[in-house]
Every structure is written in C-alpha cells, then in structure tokens.
Amino acid sequence: MTPQQIVGTASRLFAIWLLITAFQAVAIGGALKAGSSDPSAVWVPYLMGGICLLAGLLCWFFPMVIAHKLVPRTKYDDVLCLPAQQALVVACVVLGLLVIAFKALAPVMSYLSVCALWIGSGQPVSTMDAARHIDGFIGFAQLAFGLFLVLKAHVVARRLLDDPQASQHGPRGE
C-alpha cells in the first residue's frame, strides 16, 4: 500500500464516523422537535446532520482525491510493507473501540441509570418522556455498530477492499 492508499482508507473510515454523527444529529433534532413548543428552533441539528452526511459522502466517494491533497504524490513503487487487509482490520477495530468509548457508553449508561431510578421510584419505564428513550436507542445503536466493527473487522475490511478473491477465501489463519 502506498501512503496515499492508507490515507484514502482512513478517509473512508472517517466517512463512516461522519455518518454515525449525522444519524445522531438527526435523532437529536427529532427529540428536540418532540419536546419543543417552538418548531422553528430545531433546525440546527438537522443542518449539522446534513453537513456531516455531505462531508461523509465526499470522503467515501473521493478518498484518493483527498489523499493526494493531503499526502504528496510518490512513485507507485514507494510502498509501505503493511498488508492492506491487516491494516484495515486494525483500523476497523480501533474505529469500533472509539465509537464504543466516545459515542455509545455515555448515552447507554445514562439511559440505564435513569431507567433504574425510574423503576426504583415505582414508575413504569414507559412513562418516561420520549427524548430519554430516543437517547437510549441512539446509544444502543452506536454500541451495536461499534461492536459490529470490532467483532466483524475482517468482513468490513474485505468489503472496503472490494477484493473478490478475499471474499471467496477466509482471512489468513482461519
């Protein structure tokens, strides 16, 4: 892999992170709209979600353009000695761990804590306001996505590489 290909791969992984952020922003906008008496005040999360989505699409569809802007062009034989599939597997695991650590754990723990307090006070969880349930759902969805990236890193790496031979054969060592 050349340095530009590594940066291009990182650009695609960043696009996935931007998609997660866009989903979260739209969900926050929905929660604000449900809990607000002034619907004109909730446009900011939708705008931010749209910007993240647009940036993510650009990073996904034009990773090598971004890579060549960030890293000077080199000869094709100027390669690093790191197999692409192994680098992608490591990157997917790291991204999954970051999603779990920075995006999922706080909302999940907050939701579970509020549910425990709610149940402890003798009230059913179904009587909590919708915004708390939406935050909990977002946290659990991000936790599931992070776990998917960590546990299925080889599958994600094969899909990102689009290598037809790699999809027919399992990863090395299996």
VMD Tcl script that builds the backbone (N, CA, C; Angstrom):
set m [mol new atoms 522]
animate dup $m
set s [atomselect $m all]
$s set {name element resname resid chain x y z} {
  {N N MET 1 A 0.848 -1.179 0.000}
  {CA C MET 1 A 0.000 0.000 0.000}
  {C C MET 1 A 0.889 1.237 0.000}
  {N N THR 2 A 0.484 2.198 -0.771}
  {CA C THR 2 A 1.203 3.465 -0.765}
  {C C THR 2 A 0.651 4.329 0.364}
  {N N PRO 3 A 1.377 5.360 0.759}
  {CA C PRO 3 A 0.851 6.263 1.789}
  {C C PRO 3 A -0.490 6.883 1.399}
  {N N GLN 4 A -0.691 7.156 0.109}
  {CA C GLN 4 A -1.950 7.730 -0.332}
  {C C GLN 4 A -3.101 6.738 -0.138}
  {N N GLN 5 A -2.848 5.449 -0.363}
  {CA C GLN 5 A -3.893 4.449 -0.168}
  {C C GLN 5 A -4.266 4.320 1.307}
  {N N ILE 6 A -3.300 4.465 2.179}
  {CA C ILE 6 A -3.585 4.416 3.613}
  {C C ILE 6 A -4.452 5.610 4.008}
  {N N VAL 7 A -4.121 6.785 3.504}
  {CA C VAL 7 A -4.920 7.971 3.806}
  {C C VAL 7 A -6.311 7.844 3.174}
  {N N GLY 8 A -6.393 7.269 1.985}
  {CA C GLY 8 A -7.690 7.038 1.355}
  {C C GLY 8 A -8.557 6.091 2.170}
  {N N THR 9 A -7.952 5.069 2.735}
  {CA C THR 9 A -8.680 4.146 3.607}
  {C C THR 9 A -9.153 4.863 4.868}
  {N N ALA 10 A -8.276 5.672 5.428}
  {CA C ALA 10 A -8.663 6.447 6.610}
  {C C ALA 10 A -9.800 7.410 6.274}
  {N N SER 11 A -9.803 7.944 5.068}
  {CA C SER 11 A -10.880 8.831 4.637}
  {C C SER 11 A -12.208 8.092 4.609}
  {N N ARG 12 A -12.202 6.858 4.147}
  {CA C ARG 12 A -13.441 6.068 4.143}
  {C C ARG 12 A -13.900 5.729 5.557}
  {N N LEU 13 A -12.970 5.415 6.429}
  {CA C LEU 13 A -13.348 5.140 7.820}
  {C C LEU 13 A -13.891 6.406 8.488}
  {N N PHE 14 A -13.307 7.551 8.165}
  {CA C PHE 14 A -13.817 8.817 8.682}
  {C C PHE 14 A -15.220 9.095 8.148}
  {N N ALA 15 A -15.485 8.692 6.914}
  {CA C ALA 15 A -16.826 8.848 6.340}
  {C C ALA 15 A -17.846 8.045 7.139}
  {N N ILE 16 A -17.476 6.853 7.569}
  {CA C ILE 16 A -18.379 6.046 8.392}
  {C C ILE 16 A -18.656 6.766 9.705}
  {N N TRP 17 A -17.629 7.324 10.311}
  {CA C TRP 17 A -17.808 8.059 11.570}
  {C C TRP 17 A -18.709 9.279 11.349}
  {N N LEU 18 A -18.550 9.966 10.229}
  {CA C LEU 18 A -19.409 11.115 9.939}
  {C C LEU 18 A -20.867 10.686 9.753}
  {N N LEU 19 A -21.087 9.527 9.171}
  {CA C LEU 19 A -22.450 9.018 9.026}
  {C C LEU 19 A -23.068 8.747 10.392}
  {N N ILE 20 A -22.301 8.188 11.300}
  {CA C ILE 20 A -22.794 7.960 12.665}
  {C C ILE 20 A -23.155 9.291 13.317}
  {N N THR 21 A -22.315 10.285 13.149}
  {CA C THR 21 A -22.567 11.602 13.718}
  {C C THR 21 A -23.804 12.248 13.096}
  {N N ALA 22 A -23.987 12.080 11.790}
  {CA C ALA 22 A -25.172 12.625 11.129}
  {C C ALA 22 A -26.439 11.966 11.656}
  {N N PHE 23 A -26.410 10.661 11.841}
  {CA C PHE 23 A -27.566 9.949 12.394}
  {C C PHE 23 A -27.888 10.467 13.792}
  {N N GLN 24 A -26.869 10.677 14.588}
  {CA C GLN 24 A -27.085 11.186 15.940}
  {C C GLN 24 A -27.670 12.599 15.911}
  {N N ALA 25 A -27.186 13.442 15.023}
  {CA C ALA 25 A -27.694 14.817 14.942}
  {C C ALA 25 A -29.165 14.838 14.520}
  {N N VAL 26 A -29.534 13.995 13.571}
  {CA C VAL 26 A -30.931 13.951 13.132}
  {C C VAL 26 A -31.819 13.415 14.264}
  {N N ALA 27 A -31.335 12.420 14.993}
  {CA C ALA 27 A -32.110 11.889 16.118}
  {C C ALA 27 A -32.273 12.939 17.218}
  {N N ILE 28 A -31.241 13.718 17.457}
  {CA C ILE 28 A -31.340 14.801 18.446}
  {C C ILE 28 A -32.355 15.842 17.964}
  {N N GLY 29 A -32.334 16.134 16.664}
  {CA C GLY 29 A -33.320 17.064 16.118}
  {C C GLY 29 A -34.744 16.563 16.311}
  {N N GLY 30 A -34.949 15.262 16.105}
  {CA C GLY 30 A -36.274 14.683 16.330}
  {C C GLY 30 A -36.694 14.768 17.786}
  {N N ALA 31 A -35.751 14.528 18.698}
  {CA C ALA 31 A -36.072 14.625 20.121}
  {C C ALA 31 A -36.384 16.062 20.513}
  {N N LEU 32 A -35.621 17.008 19.979}
  {CA C LEU 32 A -35.893 18.414 20.274}
  {C C LEU 32 A -37.232 18.855 19.703}
  {N N LYS 33 A -37.562 18.376 18.514}
  {CA C LYS 33 A -38.833 18.737 17.889}
  {C C LYS 33 A -40.001 18.184 18.695}
  {N N ALA 34 A -39.837 16.957 19.225}
  {CA C ALA 34 A -40.911 16.346 20.015}
  {C C ALA 34 A -41.108 17.075 21.343}
  {N N GLY 35 A -40.031 17.600 21.903}
  {CA C GLY 35 A -40.126 18.241 23.209}
  {C C GLY 35 A -40.200 19.749 23.188}
  {N N SER 36 A -40.206 20.353 22.000}
  {CA C SER 36 A -40.181 21.812 21.911}
  {C C SER 36 A -41.536 22.349 21.471}
  {N N SER 37 A -41.889 23.463 22.052}
  {CA C SER 37 A -43.125 24.126 21.626}
  {C C SER 37 A -42.880 25.047 20.435}
  {N N ASP 38 A -41.608 25.326 20.132}
  {CA C ASP 38 A -41.245 26.190 19.013}
  {C C ASP 38 A -40.507 25.361 17.962}
  {N N PRO 39 A -41.190 24.857 16.927}
  {CA C PRO 39 A -40.519 24.002 15.947}
  {C C PRO 39 A -39.482 24.733 15.093}
  {N N SER 40 A -39.489 26.043 15.086}
  {CA C SER 40 A -38.503 26.767 14.282}
  {C C SER 40 A -37.125 26.758 14.934}
  {N N ALA 41 A -37.043 26.355 16.189}
  {CA C ALA 41 A -35.764 26.364 16.901}
  {C C ALA 41 A -34.992 25.066 16.744}
  {N N VAL 42 A -35.522 24.089 16.030}
  {CA C VAL 42 A -34.859 22.789 15.961}
  {C C VAL 42 A -34.181 22.525 14.614}
  {N N TRP 43 A -33.933 23.514 13.819}
  {CA C TRP 43 A -33.325 23.314 12.515}
  {C C TRP 43 A -31.823 23.065 12.586}
  {N N VAL 44 A -31.181 23.502 13.651}
  {CA C VAL 44 A -29.719 23.393 13.735}
  {C C VAL 44 A -29.239 21.932 13.727}
  {N N PRO 45 A -29.824 21.017 14.514}
  {CA C PRO 45 A -29.341 19.628 14.441}
  {C C PRO 45 A -29.519 19.006 13.056}
  {N N TYR 46 A -30.612 19.350 12.370}
  {CA C TYR 46 A -30.810 18.816 11.024}
  {C C TYR 46 A -29.765 19.367 10.058}
  {N N LEU 47 A -29.433 20.651 10.195}
  {CA C LEU 47 A -28.401 21.247 9.355}
  {C C LEU 47 A -27.055 20.591 9.612}
  {N N MET 48 A -26.720 20.401 10.892}
  {CA C MET 48 A -25.440 19.769 11.222}
  {C C MET 48 A -25.390 18.322 10.724}
  {N N GLY 49 A -26.509 17.620 10.834}
  {CA C GLY 49 A -26.577 16.255 10.308}
  {C C GLY 49 A -26.382 16.225 8.804}
  {N N GLY 50 A -26.985 17.188 8.113}
  {CA C GLY 50 A -26.816 17.269 6.668}
  {C C GLY 50 A -25.385 17.581 6.260}
  {N N ILE 51 A -24.745 18.470 6.998}
  {CA C ILE 51 A -23.346 18.808 6.702}
  {C C ILE 51 A -22.455 17.587 6.921}
  {N N CYS 52 A -22.681 16.870 8.033}
  {CA C CYS 52 A -21.890 15.654 8.301}
  {C C CYS 52 A -22.133 14.602 7.226}
  {N N LEU 53 A -23.376 14.455 6.791}
  {CA C LEU 53 A -23.697 13.485 5.751}
  {C C LEU 53 A -23.013 13.855 4.439}
  {N N LEU 54 A -23.067 15.125 4.063}
  {CA C LEU 54 A -22.421 15.572 2.828}
  {C C LEU 54 A -20.910 15.348 2.886}
  {N N ALA 55 A -20.298 15.728 4.001}
  {CA C ALA 55 A -18.851 15.524 4.144}
  {C C ALA 55 A -18.517 14.033 4.116}
  {N N GLY 56 A -19.359 13.218 4.749}
  {CA C GLY 56 A -19.128 11.776 4.740}
  {C C GLY 56 A -19.229 11.185 3.344}
  {N N LEU 57 A -20.208 11.648 2.567}
  {CA C LEU 57 A -20.337 11.163 1.194}
  {C C LEU 57 A -19.128 11.566 0.350}
  {N N LEU 58 A -18.648 12.782 0.540}
  {CA C LEU 58 A -17.456 13.218 -0.200}
  {C C LEU 58 A -16.235 12.384 0.190}
  {N N CYS 59 A -16.079 12.109 1.484}
  {CA C CYS 59 A -14.954 11.290 1.939}
  {C C CYS 59 A -15.072 9.852 1.437}
  {N N TRP 60 A -16.294 9.350 1.305}
  {CA C TRP 60 A -16.494 7.965 0.865}
  {C C TRP 60 A -16.256 7.817 -0.640}
  {N N PHE 61 A -16.780 8.743 -1.436}
  {CA C PHE 61 A -16.700 8.596 -2.879}
  {C C PHE 61 A -15.422 9.156 -3.494}
  {N N PHE 62 A -14.704 10.017 -2.794}
  {CA C PHE 62 A -13.478 10.605 -3.331}
  {C C PHE 62 A -12.307 10.475 -2.364}
  {N N PRO 63 A -12.013 9.269 -1.872}
  {CA C PRO 63 A -10.946 9.144 -0.885}
  {C C PRO 63 A -9.556 9.415 -1.463}
  {N N MET 64 A -9.328 9.048 -2.713}
  {CA C MET 64 A -7.990 9.245 -3.269}
  {C C MET 64 A -7.739 10.703 -3.640}
  {N N VAL 65 A -8.775 11.433 -3.983}
  {CA C VAL 65 A -8.609 12.876 -4.226}
  {C C VAL 65 A -8.165 13.543 -2.928}
  {N N ILE 66 A -8.823 13.176 -1.852}
  {CA C ILE 66 A -8.447 13.716 -0.536}
  {C C ILE 66 A -7.027 13.296 -0.180}
  {N N ALA 67 A -6.710 12.029 -0.432}
  {CA C ALA 67 A -5.376 11.519 -0.090}
  {C C ALA 67 A -4.284 12.249 -0.857}
  {N N HIS 68 A -4.508 12.497 -2.143}
  {CA C HIS 68 A -3.484 13.174 -2.936}
  {C C HIS 68 A -3.358 14.650 -2.558}
  {N N LYS 69 A -4.413 15.228 -1.984}
  {CA C LYS 69 A -4.307 16.604 -1.481}
  {C C LYS 69 A -3.539 16.651 -0.168}
  {N N LEU 70 A -3.665 15.598 0.647}
  {CA C LEU 70 A -3.021 15.592 1.965}
  {C C LEU 70 A -1.597 15.053 1.941}
  {N N VAL 71 A -1.342 14.071 1.084}
  {CA C VAL 71 A -0.021 13.439 1.013}
  {C C VAL 71 A 0.537 13.671 -0.380}
  {N N PRO 72 A 1.755 14.207 -0.481}
  {CA C PRO 72 A 2.336 14.440 -1.816}
  {C C PRO 72 A 2.436 13.138 -2.609}
  {N N ARG 73 A 2.276 13.259 -3.912}
  {CA C ARG 73 A 2.353 12.079 -4.778}
  {C C ARG 73 A 3.751 11.486 -4.742}
  {N N THR 74 A 3.783 10.177 -4.741}
  {CA C THR 74 A 5.046 9.444 -4.781}
  {C C THR 74 A 4.971 8.445 -5.920}
  {N N LYS 75 A 6.077 7.766 -6.157}
  {CA C LYS 75 A 6.068 6.705 -7.163}
  {C C LYS 75 A 5.254 5.535 -6.635}
  {N N TYR 76 A 4.701 4.752 -7.563}
  {CA C TYR 76 A 3.891 3.617 -7.131}
  {C C TYR 76 A 4.744 2.575 -6.408}
  {N N ASP 77 A 6.039 2.500 -6.743}
  {CA C ASP 77 A 6.882 1.501 -6.078}
  {C C ASP 77 A 7.333 1.960 -4.688}
  {N N ASP 78 A 6.964 3.167 -4.284}
  {CA C ASP 78 A 7.260 3.680 -2.946}
  {C C ASP 78 A 6.144 3.216 -2.004}
  {N N VAL 79 A 6.229 1.957 -1.597}
  {CA C VAL 79 A 5.157 1.359 -0.802}
  {C C VAL 79 A 5.629 1.094 0.623}
  {N N LEU 80 A 4.672 1.012 1.508}
  {CA C LEU 80 A 4.943 0.598 2.873}
  {C C LEU 80 A 4.740 -0.908 2.948}
  {N N CYS 81 A 5.465 -1.570 3.786}
  {CA C CYS 81 A 5.363 -3.027 3.895}
  {C C CYS 81 A 4.339 -3.416 4.953}
  {N N LEU 82 A 3.084 -3.090 4.688}
  {CA C LEU 82 A 1.987 -3.446 5.576}
  {C C LEU 82 A 0.836 -3.920 4.701}
  {N N PRO 83 A 0.432 -5.183 4.860}
  {CA C PRO 83 A -0.667 -5.681 4.027}
  {C C PRO 83 A -1.940 -4.864 4.252}
  {N N ALA 84 A -2.610 -4.558 3.163}
  {CA C ALA 84 A -3.794 -3.697 3.221}
  {C C ALA 84 A -4.884 -4.291 4.091}
  {N N GLN 85 A -5.125 -5.584 3.960}
  {CA C GLN 85 A -6.213 -6.213 4.727}
  {C C GLN 85 A -5.925 -6.125 6.227}
  {N N GLN 86 A -4.691 -6.369 6.630}
  {CA C GLN 86 A -4.355 -6.296 8.056}
  {C C GLN 86 A -4.477 -4.872 8.580}
  {N N ALA 87 A -4.068 -3.907 7.786}
  {CA C ALA 87 A -4.193 -2.513 8.207}
  {C C ALA 87 A -5.657 -2.123 8.362}
  {N N LEU 88 A -6.507 -2.583 7.445}
  {CA C LEU 88 A -7.929 -2.275 7.542}
  {C C LEU 88 A -8.579 -2.952 8.739}
  {N N VAL 89 A -8.176 -4.171 9.019}
  {CA C VAL 89 A -8.732 -4.867 10.178}
  {C C VAL 89 A -8.392 -4.099 11.450}
  {N N VAL 90 A -7.143 -3.687 11.571}
  {CA C VAL 90 A -6.730 -2.917 12.746}
  {C C VAL 90 A -7.482 -1.598 12.812}
  {N N ALA 91 A -7.626 -0.926 11.683}
  {CA C ALA 91 A -8.341 0.353 11.659}
  {C C ALA 91 A -9.809 0.183 12.037}
  {N N CYS 92 A -10.429 -0.882 11.560}
  {CA C CYS 92 A -11.842 -1.132 11.910}
  {C C CYS 92 A -12.001 -1.405 13.398}
  {N N VAL 93 A -11.087 -2.172 13.950}
  {CA C VAL 93 A -11.157 -2.457 15.386}
  {C C VAL 93 A -10.977 -1.164 16.188}
  {N N VAL 94 A -10.010 -0.360 15.797}
  {CA C VAL 94 A -9.773 0.903 16.504}
  {C C VAL 94 A -10.978 1.828 16.375}
  {N N LEU 95 A -11.540 1.930 15.176}
  {CA C LEU 95 A -12.724 2.775 14.990}
  {C C LEU 95 A -13.890 2.257 15.819}
  {N N GLY 96 A -14.089 0.950 15.840}
  {CA C GLY 96 A -15.162 0.376 16.652}
  {C C GLY 96 A -14.987 0.672 18.128}
  {N N LEU 97 A -13.762 0.558 18.606}
  {CA C LEU 97 A -13.499 0.869 20.012}
  {C C LEU 97 A -13.726 2.342 20.309}
  {N N LEU 98 A -13.358 3.202 19.378}
  {CA C LEU 98 A -13.597 4.630 19.572}
  {C C LEU 98 A -15.087 4.953 19.577}
  {N N VAL 99 A -15.850 4.309 18.703}
  {CA C VAL 99 A -17.299 4.523 18.689}
  {C C VAL 99 A -17.902 4.094 20.022}
  {N N ILE 100 A -17.474 2.941 20.494}
  {CA C ILE 100 A -17.994 2.457 21.779}
  {C C ILE 100 A -17.602 3.410 22.901}
  {N N ALA 101 A -16.338 3.796 22.940}
  {CA C ALA 101 A -15.837 4.603 24.054}
  {C C ALA 101 A -16.379 6.026 24.046}
  {N N PHE 102 A -16.385 6.670 22.874}
  {CA C PHE 102 A -16.702 8.091 22.835}
  {C C PHE 102 A -18.141 8.407 22.448}
  {N N LYS 103 A -18.828 7.475 21.811}
  {CA C LYS 103 A -20.177 7.751 21.350}
  {C C LYS 103 A -21.243 6.951 22.089}
  {N N ALA 104 A -20.963 5.706 22.434}
  {CA C ALA 104 A -22.014 4.817 22.922}
  {C C ALA 104 A -22.108 4.730 24.439}
  {N N LEU 105 A -20.992 4.664 25.102}
  {CA C LEU 105 A -21.037 4.361 26.533}
  {C C LEU 105 A -21.774 5.406 27.363}
  {N N ALA 106 A -21.526 6.669 27.120}
  {CA C ALA 106 A -22.183 7.704 27.925}
  {C C ALA 106 A -23.703 7.678 27.769}
  {N N PRO 107 A -24.263 7.638 26.542}
  {CA C PRO 107 A -25.723 7.587 26.439}
  {C C PRO 107 A -26.323 6.299 27.003}
  {N N VAL 108 A -25.658 5.168 26.794}
  {CA C VAL 108 A -26.188 3.901 27.313}
  {C C VAL 108 A -26.186 3.914 28.836}
  {N N MET 109 A -25.093 4.342 29.412}
  {CA C MET 109 A -25.015 4.377 30.875}
  {C C MET 109 A -26.007 5.380 31.450}
  {N N SER 110 A -26.176 6.505 30.810}
  {CA C SER 110 A -27.143 7.499 31.269}
  {C C SER 110 A -28.560 6.951 31.191}
  {N N TYR 111 A -28.894 6.322 30.085}
  {CA C TYR 111 A -30.239 5.768 29.912}
  {C C TYR 111 A -30.513 4.675 30.946}
  {N N LEU 112 A -29.565 3.784 31.130}
  {CA C LEU 112 A -29.765 2.704 32.095}
  {C C LEU 112 A -29.869 3.253 33.522}
  {N N SER 113 A -29.108 4.284 33.814}
  {CA C SER 113 A -29.185 4.908 35.144}
  {C C SER 113 A -30.548 5.545 35.374}
  {N N VAL 114 A -31.031 6.283 34.384}
  {CA C VAL 114 A -32.345 6.914 34.520}
  {C C VAL 114 A -33.436 5.848 34.634}
  {N N CYS 115 A -33.322 4.779 33.843}
  {CA C CYS 115 A -34.307 3.693 33.938}
  {C C CYS 115 A -34.293 3.066 35.336}
  {N N ALA 116 A -33.115 2.867 35.882}
  {CA C ALA 116 A -33.024 2.286 37.225}
  {C C ALA 116 A -33.656 3.210 38.258}
  {N N LEU 117 A -33.388 4.507 38.139}
  {CA C LEU 117 A -34.002 5.467 39.067}
  {C C LEU 117 A -35.516 5.509 38.882}
  {N N TRP 118 A -35.967 5.436 37.647}
  {CA C TRP 118 A -37.389 5.489 37.343}
  {C C TRP 118 A -38.099 4.266 37.925}
  {N N ILE 119 A -37.528 3.102 37.708}
  {CA C ILE 119 A -38.112 1.872 38.244}
  {C C ILE 119 A -38.039 1.869 39.763}
  {N N GLY 120 A -36.920 2.378 40.297}
  {CA C GLY 120 A -36.762 2.451 41.749}
  {C C GLY 120 A -37.791 3.339 42.423}
  {N N SER 121 A -38.291 4.329 41.698}
  {CA C SER 121 A -39.307 5.205 42.279}
  {C C SER 121 A -40.716 4.644 42.098}
  {N N GLY 122 A -40.813 3.444 41.504}
  {CA C GLY 122 A -42.100 2.784 41.378}
  {C C GLY 122 A -42.888 3.144 40.130}
  {N N GLN 123 A -42.255 3.780 39.160}
  {CA C GLN 123 A -42.950 4.166 37.936}
  {C C GLN 123 A -42.513 3.255 36.790}
  {N N PRO 124 A -43.414 2.934 35.885}
  {CA C PRO 124 A -43.017 2.121 34.719}
  {C C PRO 124 A -42.142 2.934 33.760}
  {N N VAL 125 A -41.220 2.254 33.105}
  {CA C VAL 125 A -40.300 2.911 32.173}
  {C C VAL 125 A -41.062 3.538 31.009}
  {N N SER 126 A -42.216 2.996 30.680}
  {CA C SER 126 A -42.990 3.525 29.546}
  {C C SER 126 A -43.512 4.931 29.806}
  {N N THR 127 A -43.478 5.396 31.045}
  {CA C THR 127 A -43.957 6.756 31.334}
  {C C THR 127 A -42.867 7.809 31.204}
  {N N MET 128 A -41.641 7.397 30.923}
  {CA C MET 128 A -40.565 8.381 30.702}
  {C C MET 128 A -40.827 9.128 29.405}
  {N N ASP 129 A -40.306 10.350 29.305}
  {CA C ASP 129 A -40.523 11.117 28.083}
  {C C ASP 129 A -39.753 10.503 26.917}
  {N N ALA 130 A -40.219 10.785 25.719}
  {CA C ALA 130 A -39.675 10.171 24.507}
  {C C ALA 130 A -38.216 10.531 24.274}
  {N N ALA 131 A -37.798 11.702 24.678}
  {CA C ALA 131 A -36.407 12.124 24.457}
  {C C ALA 131 A -35.430 11.194 25.161}
  {N N ARG 132 A -35.761 10.733 26.346}
  {CA C ARG 132 A -34.873 9.807 27.059}
  {C C ARG 132 A -34.791 8.462 26.339}
  {N N HIS 133 A -35.917 7.990 25.813}
  {CA C HIS 133 A -35.905 6.723 25.076}
  {C C HIS 133 A -35.118 6.857 23.769}
  {N N ILE 134 A -35.250 8.003 23.118}
  {CA C ILE 134 A -34.503 8.222 21.876}
  {C C ILE 134 A -33.010 8.244 22.163}
  {N N ASP 135 A -32.597 8.933 23.217}
  {CA C ASP 135 A -31.173 8.956 23.582}
  {C C ASP 135 A -30.673 7.551 23.890}
  {N N GLY 136 A -31.482 6.769 24.592}
  {CA C GLY 136 A -31.095 5.391 24.888}
  {C C GLY 136 A -30.981 4.554 23.628}
  {N N PHE 137 A -31.936 4.715 22.708}
  {CA C PHE 137 A -31.894 3.973 21.453}
  {C C PHE 137 A -30.645 4.342 20.650}
  {N N ILE 138 A -30.340 5.631 20.589}
  {CA C ILE 138 A -29.144 6.063 19.858}
  {C C ILE 138 A -27.898 5.439 20.477}
  {N N GLY 139 A -27.815 5.455 21.790}
  {CA C GLY 139 A -26.661 4.861 22.464}
  {C C GLY 139 A -26.535 3.374 22.190}
  {N N PHE 140 A -27.649 2.644 22.249}
  {CA C PHE 140 A -27.604 1.209 21.972}
  {C C PHE 140 A -27.285 0.923 20.509}
  {N N ALA 141 A -27.788 1.756 19.588}
  {CA C ALA 141 A -27.463 1.582 18.171}
  {C C ALA 141 A -25.969 1.818 17.926}
  {N N GLN 142 A -25.409 2.829 18.566}
  {CA C GLN 142 A -23.981 3.090 18.414}
  {C C GLN 142 A -23.148 1.985 19.051}
  {N N LEU 143 A -23.619 1.466 20.174}
  {CA C LEU 143 A -22.929 0.350 20.810}
  {C C LEU 143 A -22.935 -0.867 19.882}
  {N N ALA 144 A -24.080 -1.145 19.264}
  {CA C ALA 144 A -24.171 -2.278 18.340}
  {C C ALA 144 A -23.251 -2.075 17.137}
  {N N PHE 145 A -23.202 -0.856 16.603}
  {CA C PHE 145 A -22.340 -0.583 15.455}
  {C C PHE 145 A -20.865 -0.720 15.844}
  {N N GLY 146 A -20.487 -0.199 17.004}
  {CA C GLY 146 A -19.112 -0.339 17.463}
  {C C GLY 146 A -18.727 -1.794 17.674}
  {N N LEU 147 A -19.619 -2.567 18.268}
  {CA C LEU 147 A -19.354 -3.994 18.452}
  {C C LEU 147 A -19.253 -4.715 17.114}
  {N N PHE 148 A -20.085 -4.324 16.152}
  {CA C PHE 148 A -20.002 -4.915 14.820}
  {C C PHE 148 A -18.635 -4.639 14.203}
  {N N LEU 149 A -18.155 -3.397 14.295}
  {CA C LEU 149 A -16.842 -3.073 13.733}
  {C C LEU 149 A -15.732 -3.863 14.414}
  {N N VAL 150 A -15.844 -4.046 15.713}
  {CA C VAL 150 A -14.806 -4.776 16.441}
  {C C VAL 150 A -14.869 -6.271 16.135}
  {N N LEU 151 A -16.069 -6.837 16.176}
  {CA C LEU 151 A -16.209 -8.285 16.045}
  {C C LEU 151 A -16.184 -8.777 14.601}
  {N N LYS 152 A -16.547 -7.943 13.667}
  {CA C LYS 152 A -16.575 -8.334 12.246}
  {C C LYS 152 A -15.593 -7.501 11.428}
  {N N ALA 153 A -14.445 -7.186 11.988}
  {CA C ALA 153 A -13.463 -6.335 11.320}
  {C C ALA 153 A -12.977 -6.955 10.013}
  {N N HIS 154 A -12.811 -8.284 9.979}
  {CA C HIS 154 A -12.344 -8.930 8.743}
  {C C HIS 154 A -13.377 -8.775 7.621}
  {N N VAL 155 A -14.645 -8.907 7.946}
  {CA C VAL 155 A -15.700 -8.765 6.944}
  {C C VAL 155 A -15.740 -7.335 6.412}
  {N N VAL 156 A -15.677 -6.359 7.317}
  {CA C VAL 156 A -15.704 -4.956 6.909}
  {C C VAL 156 A -14.473 -4.641 6.061}
  {N N ALA 157 A -13.318 -5.151 6.456}
  {CA C ALA 157 A -12.093 -4.898 5.694}
  {C C ALA 157 A -12.195 -5.475 4.288}
  {N N ARG 158 A -12.732 -6.680 4.153}
  {CA C ARG 158 A -12.903 -7.271 2.827}
  {C C ARG 158 A -13.853 -6.442 1.974}
  {N N ARG 159 A -14.941 -5.940 2.575}
  {CA C ARG 159 A -15.905 -5.138 1.825}
  {C C ARG 159 A -15.285 -3.795 1.404}
  {N N LEU 160 A -14.464 -3.213 2.260}
  {CA C LEU 160 A -13.831 -1.944 1.911}
  {C C LEU 160 A -12.811 -2.118 0.797}
  {N N LEU 161 A -12.140 -3.256 0.788}
  {CA C LEU 161 A -11.154 -3.507 -0.263}
  {C C LEU 161 A -11.807 -3.938 -1.567}
  {N N ASP 162 A -13.024 -4.486 -1.496}
  {CA C ASP 162 A -13.722 -4.993 -2.675}
  {C C ASP 162 A -12.866 -5.977 -3.452}
  {N N ASP 163 A -12.223 -6.892 -2.735}
  {CA C ASP 163 A -11.362 -7.897 -3.329}
  {C C ASP 163 A -12.182 -9.169 -3.514}
  {N N PRO 164 A -12.536 -9.537 -4.773}
  {CA C PRO 164 A -13.371 -10.719 -4.971}
  {C C PRO 164 A -12.699 -12.004 -4.505}
  {N N GLN 165 A -11.378 -12.105 -4.605}
  {CA C GLN 165 A -10.695 -13.314 -4.142}
  {C C GLN 165 A -10.735 -13.423 -2.627}
  {N N ALA 166 A -10.661 -12.270 -1.932}
  {CA C ALA 166 A -10.677 -12.304 -0.471}
  {C C ALA 166 A -12.036 -12.726 0.052}
  {N N SER 167 A -13.113 -12.443 -0.704}
  {CA C SER 167 A -14.437 -12.832 -0.226}
  {C C SER 167 A -14.680 -14.322 -0.420}
  {N N GLN 168 A -13.929 -14.967 -1.340}
  {CA C GLN 168 A -14.077 -16.404 -1.541}
  {C C GLN 168 A -13.287 -17.195 -0.512}
  {N N HIS 169 A -12.187 -16.644 -0.056}
  {CA C HIS 169 A -11.334 -17.317 0.920}
  {C C HIS 169 A -11.432 -16.568 2.228}
  {N N GLY 170 A -11.379 -17.284 3.323}
  {CA C GLY 170 A -11.394 -16.644 4.641}
  {C C GLY 170 A -10.099 -15.897 4.877}
  {N N PRO 171 A -10.059 -15.077 5.911}
  {CA C PRO 171 A -8.812 -14.385 6.244}
  {C C PRO 171 A -7.736 -15.385 6.623}
  {N N ARG 172 A -6.517 -14.995 6.494}
  {CA C ARG 172 A -5.398 -15.885 6.803}
  {C C ARG 172 A -5.486 -16.338 8.252}
  {N N GLY 173 A -5.155 -17.568 8.446}
  {CA C GLY 173 A -5.162 -18.104 9.795}
  {C C GLY 173 A -6.469 -18.787 10.153}
  {N N GLU 174 A -7.480 -18.746 9.267}
  {CA C GLU 174 A -8.750 -19.428 9.560}
  {C C GLU 174 A -8.793 -20.752 8.844}
}
mol reanalyze $m
mol bondsrecalc $m
mol representation Tube
mol addrep $m
